[in-house]
Amino acid sequence: MEEKKLINIIRNDIRFKSWAEFILISLTAITLTLASSLIRLRLDLTEDKRYSLSEPTRKILSDIKDEIYIQVLLDGEMPVLFKKLKRSVREMLDEFKIASRRKIDYEFINPYGINDPAAREKFQEGLISRGLTPVNIMLKDKEGGSSQRMIFPGLIVNYNNTEVPVNFLKNNPALPPEVNLLHSAEGFEYELIQTISTLVADTVYRVAFIEGHGEVPEIEVADLILNLARYFTVDRGAPGGKPGILDKYAAVIVAGPVQKFDEKDIFVIDQYIMNGGKVLWLYEEVDVNADSLVYGETMALYRPAGLEEILFRYGARINPVLVQDIECMLIPLKVITGGTQQQIVPVPWIYYPLLSPSPSHPVTKNLNRVAGKFVNTIDTVGRDPEIKKTILLTTGQRTRTVSPPTLISLKDVDRMPDESLFNRSHLPVAVLLEGKFKSAFRNRIIEGLTDKYGVVTESKPTRMIVIADRDIIRNEVKRTGTTEIPLPLGQDRYTLQTYGNSDFLINCINYLVDQKGLMEIRSRELKLRLLNKKILNEYNLIIKAANSIGPLLIIILAGIIYSAVRKKLYTSK
């Protein structure tokens, strides 16, 4: 009896200790969970800091006062690579939500989640009309068939009854899908915070297109104006020789003048720069009337507009030559086949080079190639240590130049020059200049101008970008009767391929006026860690077996070890 009573006491003691341990562990877990929800402690242990926000982003998010609601159109059935992009977007949005003290909320929406086909089609058309660009993909079903579906890799930011669409997919056709989606993840923070920064800003910057000198017409820059309007107030107008008239603008755009600049207007722009103004110059010295090519040929003539001296003083020289490049766009050309039958055939046109963006600068990082037409080249000049010069765009590896006057004929496609003549490479076409500039009117006396207004001879620290091609900014226009519809900038209306013109020019303006350091976020670089396909194919069955059976074996082994330890522990007592 005494022995049984002792055993019962020991059993009760063990049972009590087990329940006490269980309750203590449970209370500890609940306490730690509640404490962790109150303490915002987040550690990013990744090598490339892919889960960390930049300081400018954190500063903007911490100052948000009103709620921001984000609708991400990246949900539903999609390929694995887009699922990975969705996961990266969700992780970044979680960081935004925490850094904004939960002022930002979001949801993922499936564009195919509406059962009614008519309502679903109407919803998707509405997304496109609001500025979201779909991507067509092929999905395989369970029966082995396939179907085409549109994916909308974008989102809509809602703030104080204002909606702004954001497309964040980088779709460079020259790169593999994995690299494009990696670049999309790299650029997502910048794309989103740039939009949020503009929406919550107390002041909206103003940008002006200079007029009055035969610049590219408004309808032919309409797509860029529409995109810039997401960030800035955009105006157009002539300086009129009035110093100070441009001072209210964060940046001005000189979009391809073909008529002579009056010296008074040059003085206005010069003094605007001296006061810290930023300028995007699109300027070329060789004039080609492309409309005349409908008759088969046209002339390229040297025809400067009077900006050579001022650009030279700032550190850039436009070379009056035309680029011919093996890496070029295709143009549709009528050819005769089968006797007298005409057929439209795409042919390479060496006067339309595909320009290469610098891979390292925030303005051009991860951009598609930029489409140029009748491009000139640029040399950087001067040794002023206060001017930093960065090449943003270059020609391809097999390039040559021709000097005006020269005849340009569509018949040239039948007699392509010997490729050995294309012996130059990477000629500069766009350059960024940063620093303190010397006035082009320094030590000059111009009656009624310098003596009346005075001359600021050295600028405040500022920036400018010079591009030796006016057509980079020009969008195609669809004309039906009296109706003019601008097409997307950079889109080839025949192949429907979209080049990087729009992104490049928007980045140029954003970089010129950037005072928060947001453009540096585009330098963010994530490492692409792909599985070795050779090893996957060679050890396919072993890898599948290890991934399927391995976790189960680990659980069984852990259970056996736990039981053995427990049995030994309590047997010894």
Protein Blocks (a to p, Z undefined) as FASTA:
>chain_A
ZZmmmmmmmmmmmmmmmmmmmmmmmmmmmmmmmmmmmpccdddfbfklpmbccfklmmmm
mmpmbdcddddfbecjddfklmmmmmmmmmmmmmmmmmnoomaccddddfklpfblmlmm
mmmmmmmmnopacdddddddfkopacdddddddddddeehiacdddfbdcdfkbcfklmm
mmmmmmmmmmmmmmmmmmmpmbdcdddddehiopacfklmmmmmmmmmmmmccddddekl
pghklmmpfbdcdehiabdcdfklmmmmmmmmmnopacdddddfbdcdfklmmnopacdd
dddehlmmmmmmnopacddbddddfbdcdddddddeehjaccddddddfklccddddfkb
mklgoiacdddehiaddddedjdfkbccddfbdcdfbdcdddddddddfklmmmcccfkl
mmcghiafbdcdedjdddfkgoiacehilmmnopafbdcdddddddfbfklmpccdddeh
jaccdddehiafklopacfklmmmmmmmmmmmocnommmmmmpccddddddfklmmmmmm
mmmmmmmmmmmmmmmmmmmmmmmmmmmmmmmZZ
